[in-house]
Amino acid sequence: MRKRFWIAALVFVFIFTFHFGSAYAAEEQADFSVEDDPIAQFLKENPDRTSLYVIRNGDKVIDYNSNRAMTLASTSKLIVALEFAKQAAKGKINPSKKVSLDDLALFYVPGSDGNAHETWLQDIEARQVVQNGKVTLQEVAKGMIKYSSNANTEYLLMLLGIDKVNDNLDDLNFNKHEKFFPSYASIIFVPYSIMSTLDPELPFADRVDLVKAELSNMSKKNFIAEANKVFKILQRDKTGQYKEQVIEDLFPWYDSEINDLIVDRLPKGTTKEYATLMNKINSRSYLSNKVQKELDAVIENPLKPDSPFTHIGLKGGSTAKVLTMSFYSTDKNGNKIELALFMNQLSKPEFNEISQDLGSFLLEKIQDDSFLTELKQSLKKNK
């Protein structure tokens, strides 16, 4: 049985078909109650584990723990997409250039992304956009956002340059956002790197304990250095021999405790930062026309004719205990919503309940003025 690492995976495959949007358009004004909404209640009851920032028509509506830096998981891929759009607009990369699926596979770790990469591969095959084992760079970027492929993301980090991706944090004045490093696929192999330095004569259980201790005590600088080493090795591992060996050796002892220690090293950011980013994108005035066009092609999906929206963009992320979402919408009346919602330290039942209601929360409830006002008052009382 394939073991799952749950590092930066999009465990709930949050791919909108926009059925919610169609239903919302056909309904009379729905009566949504904060008291009956599991996400609203979870926010209210768990201020130490949640953060929410909501902007409506340019005005801040909800500011709930919005400056708390929290684990981002795959939501951080929005910044990679932004750098992709900037370089495409400047002609530094060609979105139509073909990329070999074998090159992407260098960064693919089975079981690390909730089958996101495999699902993306099925999609591009079904749409017949694969030619001679290659797809366009734009399709790679779409796979990073829509399906949350970690392999695609690390390939783009290599192509675009991690330093260039990090420059966006300064440009956006993201003061609390931690810097990017190879934290989507390469990070998974860091425990193996530590294990390989230990005396093989030591009892196996003792070595595992030492790996956990090292992960707990390793400085941020040293941890990132280890991830970068793995990143470079994967780029050269054309035969896949290194990756296969690591997976074979790592699977038997990679447990939830190690996973938690790895997840804790993922970059952190705030809901205020990501909601304001969505506001900038949704304004259609912050970015140049060329950058906006390239970014739209990656993060937006075609809407159904009966949808009440003219624009929707989003990126979610999760690990076994983390769920994050950044979202924007513009409806046909010109009303705009931008938000970021982060939740950490979730139990499995909590995760399942929240993820099941998230589509309705974003596309229906948060669009309703009465619900939004009630939610604002409910969370305000809880501060």
Salt bridges, closest charged atoms under 4 A:
ASP37 OD1 - LYS365 NZ 2.59
ASP63 OD2 - LYS60 NZ 3.89
GLU118 OE2 - ARG2 NH1 2.81
ASP123 OD2 - ARG127 NE 2.98
GLU139 OE1 - ARG127 NH2 2.76
ASP170 OD1 - LYS179 NZ 3.91
ASP171 OD2 - LYS86 NZ 3.70
GLU226 OE2 - LYS229 NZ 3.47
ASP255 OD2 - LYS212 NZ 2.82
GLU257 OE1 - LYS212 NZ 2.99
ASP260 OD2 - LYS321 NZ 2.99
ASP264 OD1 - LYS268 NZ 3.91
ASP296 OD2 - ARG284 NH1 2.62
GLU300 OE2 - ARG284 NH2 2.72
GLU300 OE1 - HIS311 ND1 3.06
GLU350 OE1 - ARG49 NH1 2.99
ASP357 OD1 - LYS365 NZ 3.25
ASP369 OD1 - ARG56 NE 2.94
